[in-house]
Structure formats: structure tokens, C-alpha cells
Amino acid sequence: MAGSPSIFGDFLRRLARNRLAVAGGAVILFFFVLSAFPNVFSRHEPNRIDVLKVLQSPSRDHPLGTDELGRDVLSRMVHGARISLTVGFVAVGIAIAIGLVVGLFAGYYGGWVDAILMRIVDIMLCFPTFFLILAAIAFLGPSIYNIMLIIGLTSWMGVSRLVRAETLSLKERDFVAAARAQGAGDARIIFRHVLPNTLAPVLVAATLGVAGAILIESSLSFLGIGVQPPTPSWGNILTAGKDNIEFAWWLSVFPGLAILFTVLGYNLLGEGIRDAADPRLRGR
């Protein structure tokens, strides 16, 4: 009907009315800009060592202070934001890709295909995710590429269950029956008709998953088996803060706040997207 609001426009309006989601989106946008233009926000090199400025407190020249090697903390945090966000997005991209394929095939074909794929999911869920990641990192060695791959390969199970549940419902709908009656093959039905209708809950899962991936990467780097120095990461900056916490509080406070606000921002935005995409709330 002409003049009736589109579904996407209605979704954006309901999302914009959620102040917490807007606040979360603003925090995410801030860190995106920070990571995209690191040299705009800091004039120091992140790995430049200056033994004359070791563990200096925040000042005009170094707004967030310096670390145990005299490196500018602001510069390292700005460049570390790019590392943390990259790990989050790549890891979630891998998890979403695997989860989509497994969930779509399990839900659409059912029977023995569903049984085998869901038993694999159950087996994966039996292992504590973080300890599985620790074991894999210990075996493969710590590097940013291994971290992204391992987090992605151990985080797809929830997405697959979500997509499977959606597919089980969608495959019984009239538009799928109509496509099948017109001679469409399984691949066309799955990827052309079913997949687009599963993307709303997947978007929510992806948004929340980025927060979890950033937290895992920071935890691994804090333990010394994540992103390796001298490459800056919020987690390994925190490690330096732990070693000097008695007289260099800024090394713990600022990266800790960055992780807190980033994870909180993604969680708030994810919750807002979930509420805005909920069909039961349309028209309110």
C-alpha cells in the first residue's frame, strides 16, 4: 500500500527510540572512528621507546600516561582498538558463516542430517569454550590470525541452533511451498528464500558475538597467549598495568574502561536490535 511504512523504516524508528541502543551505537561508532584514524588522535608512535619517560602519569604531552618502556599509552590504545575490533569482526564472521551453513542444512533437511549436525553441536558445547581456546592456542601458537580462527571455530554453535530453529519454521511457510512448486531446487530455496528470513536474529547474535570475541581476545592477551608484544592490544596493555598497578594506575584503568565500554556498547546495541526486530512489538 502506498504511503505505508516499510518494515526496514519501522525497524529503524523503533531502534532510534531505544536510548540505550543509541548510546551503545554511539560508543561503537566512536571506537570505529578511533581505530580508523589512529594518527589523528595521537601524535606518538605506539612502539616508540623513551627511557626518560618511563611510567609517567597522564599529562598534556601524554594524556593517558606512559608505560614501563616509556611508550605513549594513548597511542597504544588507539592502535590496539584496531586490533581488538578486527579480531572481533573476523572471528564473528567465521562463526556466523559456519553457523549459517550448519543451521540451514540441519533445519531444512531434517532427519539424519539434522541428527548428525546437532550431535556435533552438542559435542562442541560439552567443552568449556575458553579452555578449548587455551588448548588450541597452546598447540598452534599465539598469533592474531590463530586467535581469530580459533575464536570463530569455537563460537558457531549458538548461531547454528538459532538458524536451525528459524529454518524449521520457515520451510513450512507458503512462499517455500510456492518456490518448490515452481521447480526451484533445494539450494535456491535455502539460499534465496530461507536464508534472508533468518538474518534478523543472526544480526543480533553477530552483534553480541563481537562483544564476546573482543572480551576473549583481551583475556588471552592479558594472559600472554594472545596478541604478542610489541603489537598493542588492550589485553597486553592491561598485563603491563597488572605488573605496575601499585604506582601506575593508568595502565589498568584506561584499557579496562575501553574494554568495558566497547563490550557494553555492543551488548546494548544487540539488545536494541533484538527488541526492534521483534514482530510482537511492531505497531507500538
N, C-alpha and C positions, 0 to 999 in steps of 0.2 A: 504494500500500500504506500502510495506517495506521501511523503511527509512523516511517515512513522520512523522512529529512531532505529538505527541499525543496532545489531547485537554488540558489535565492537564499540560503537559510540556509547551505548548504555553501560558496557563494562568499564570504559574509561571514566565515565561520570561517577559511577559508584566507587571506583578506585580513588578518584580525586577527593571524594567526600570522606574518605578514611584518613584522618590526620596522621595516625601512626604510620600507615603505609607511605604517605607522602614524606614524612620525616625520614623513614628508612630509605626511600628512594633518593632523597637529598644527600644523605650520608654516603650512599653508594656512588652517586654522581661526583661528589667531592673527591673521593678516593680514586675514581676513574680519571678525573682531571689531573689529580696529583701524580698518578703513575704515567699519564700520557705526556706530561710536560715537566719532568723532574728538574730540569735545569732552570726553569722559571722560578721554582720555589726554593732552590738552594744554589748558591754560587760556589760551593765547595765540591771537590771530588770525593765520592763516597769512600774510596780506599786510600786516600792520601794520609800518610802517617806524619804526625808532627809531635816529636817527643817533648817539645816545650809547652804543649797544651794538653798534657795527659790529664784526664778526669776533671776538666774544667766545668764548673756549674753553668747553667744557662746564662747567656749574656747577649749583647747586641750582635756580636760577630758570630756567635754560635747559639741561636735561640733555644735549642734543646740540649746544649752542653756538648761535651766530647767524651769519647770512651777511653779505655785503658791504653790505647795506642795513639791518642790524640786525634782520632778521626771525628769528623762532624756527624753528630747523631741525626740531625735533621736530614742531611743529605743521604745518610744510610737508610733512614726510614722511608724517604720518598722513593728511592730506588728499590728498596725492599718491598714497597707496596706493589710494584710491577710484578715482582717475583711471586708474591703471595696470590695476587689476583690471577696471574697466568696459571699457576698450579691449580687454583680453584676451578677455573673455567675449563681447562683441558681435561682435568680429572673427571669433572661432571659430564663433559661431552662424551668421554669414553663410556662412563656408566650409563648415560641416557641411551646411547647407541645400542649397547648390549641389552639393556633392559627393554627397550622398544621391540627389538627383534624377538627376544625370548617371550615376552608377554603377548605380542601379536600372534605368534605361531601357536603358543600354548592355548590361548583363548579361542582362536579361530578354528583350529583343527580338533582340539579336544582329544578324548580317547587316550591312546598310548603315548601320543606326542605330548599331551598335557601332563600325563603322569610322569614321564621321564624328565621333562624340563622342570617340573615343580619339585621332583625329588632332588634334582641338582641344586635348586634354590634352597631347599631345606638343609641339605648338606652344608652349603656355604654359610647358612645362618647359624649352624651349630658352632662354628668357630668364632671366638671373640674377634671382632674386626681389627681392633687396634693391635692386638698381639699377633694376628695374622700378618698385618702390615710390617710389624717389627721383625718377624721371622723372614719375610720376603726381602726386606731391606738388608738384613744381615747376610742373606745369601747372595743377593745381586750386587750389593754395594750401594752406598749413599750417593745419589746424584739427583738433580732436579728432574731428569727425564724418567728415571726409575720411580721416583716418588709420584709423579703424575700418572704413570702407567699403573702402578700398584694400587693407588687410591681408587682409580677408575675401575680396575678389575675386581675390587673387593666391595664396591658400593652400588652395584646394579640390581641387587635382589629386590629391594623395596620398589624400585621402578617397574620391574618385571611383574610383580604381583599386582601393582596398581593398574598397569596396562592390560594385564590378563583379565582383571575384573571388568574393566570397561569394554574390552573386546567381547567377552561373553554376553554382555547386554546388547552391544551394537550389532552383532552378527544376526540377531533375531529381528532387527528392525526392517521396515518395509523397503527402505532405499537399498538395502543389501539384497533383499529378495528380488527387487526390480532389476538390479545390476546383473544378478545371476541369471534371471530370465532373458536378459538381452544377450547372453552369451559371454559375459565377462569372466575371465579366468580368475583363479584364486589370488594370484599376485596382484592383479589390477584391483580386485575388491579390497584386499588387505591394505595396499599402499595408497590407493586413490580414494577409497570411501571410508575405511575404518580408521586408518592412521590419523587423518586430520581431525577426527572427532575425539581422539584421545589426547590431543596436545594440551588442552586446558589444564587437566590435573598434572600432566607431565611438566608443564611450565612451573607450576607450584613446587613440585618435587625438585626441579632443577635449581630454582632459586634458593630453597632451603639447603640443597646439597652443596652449593657453592660455599655457604657458611660453614658447613661441616668439613669440607675439604680444606678450607683455609685454616680451620682450627687444628685439623690433623697435621697439616704441614708445619704449622707453628710449633706443635707439640714435638714432632720429630726433630725439627731444627733445634729446639730447646734442649733435647736430649743428646744432640750432637751427631745424629744419624740422618739428618735431613739435608737441607741446602748447606753446602760446605763453605766455610770462610775461604777467601775474603769476600765472596759474593754475599751482599747484605740480604738479610731476611729478618722479619720481625722476631722470629723464634730465636735465631742465633744472637740478635741484639739483647734479647732477654737473658740469654745464657751469660753474657758479659755482665748484665745487671745483677744476676744472682751472685757472681763471684765478687762483686764490689758493692753489694747492697747497703753496707753499713755507712759508706761515705760517698756513694754516687747514686742517689735515689732516682735520678732522672733516667738512668739506663733501664730501670724496671717500669717506672710509671708510664712513660710516653709510649713505648711499644705495646705495653699491656693495654693502655687505653685505645690504641689503634686497633688491636685485635678485638677488643670488647665492642667498640662502636661499629666495626665492619660486620662482625657476626650478628650483632643486634640489628643493624640496618637490613641485612639480607633476611633475617627472620621476620622482621616487621613487614617488609615488602612481600615476602612469601605468604604470610597470613592474610595480608590485604588482597593479594591476587586471588587467593582461595575464596575469600568471602565475596569478592566482586564477581567471580566466575560461577558462584553457586546459583543454579537456576531457581532455587527456592526463594532467593532474595530479590529476584527481578520484580520490578514494579514497586519496590519500597522506596 
